[in-house]
Amino acid sequence: SPILGTINDKFNSNKNIGMMGVRFVDGSNPIYFKPEYGNLFRLVFGRQLLKLGIYKIKQVFFSGSFLIFDKESFIKAGLFDENIFMYHEEADISNRLLSIGKEILMAEDLTVLHLAHSRKVNYNLLRIGSISRHYYFEKYQANIDKYYKNLTIIYKVKYWLAVLLNNKLKMEEFKVWIQMCQNKGEI
């Protein structure tokens, strides 16, 4: 596959790359701000900032749906933290790779198709994500109360936009997110 050869060439040309992400052609988001760097401004305008390339690599992580590691760097960084399952493992390994001096690269010239579509809210995944989120915030001594307060504001705005657009699937999803944020991760 041509993409695998290009990935290999990138790793071979810079032995300090520890992890690499790629763009998605379907418009889904391959890059996110780490929760500890989240603020209301980034929650509102973050997607646009990321699309414009306005971020510091230490403040972001890449989607795990297509994430490439240098094996030795991944092992040296301690592999994935088994206390984190779903949501936040990418941010955590990014932090640990950076802490051992490895580079994180967004390969802007590489794209893959990410098959992400509208889904119903999965309460089990939200619960698992909440456990991982609390662990992650504790591990990096980040302010989880501020995080949930800002998210509540965002999801209330999104909810009312969904009401205006009569998008029942999104209304249901945002109601769950609002409840979860107000209960600090409990559903």
PEPE-V558196 format. One line per field, one symbol per residue. phi: phi as a letter, one per 20 degrees, with the letter a starting at -180 (. if undefined). psi: psi as a letter, one per 20 degrees, with the letter a starting at -180 (. if undefined). burial: 1 if it has 24 or more other ideal C-beta (glycine too) atoms within 12 Angstrom, else 0. A space follows every 50 residues. Layout:
phi = ???
psi = ???
burial = ???
This chain:
phi = .gfffffgfffffbfefdbcdcedeenfeebcffgfdfbggffedgffgf femeadgfeccdgffbcddfgffffffomfffedcmmoffffffgffffd needceegedccededcgcffdffffffffffffffffgdleefffgfff fggfffffgffffgelefffgfffgfffgfffeloed
psi = phhhgggggghhiniiphqprrqpijirpiqqpqhijprgghhgjggggg hiknrphijrrqpihnppqpggggghijaqoiioopoihggghgghghhj jqqpponhipqrpomprpqqpohghggghggggggghghjlqnhggghgg hggghgghghghghilnhghggghggggggghjlip.
burial = 00000010011000001111111100010111111111100110010011 00001010111111011111001100100100010011111111111100 01111110010100000000000001001111111110010101001101 1111100110000000000100111111111000100
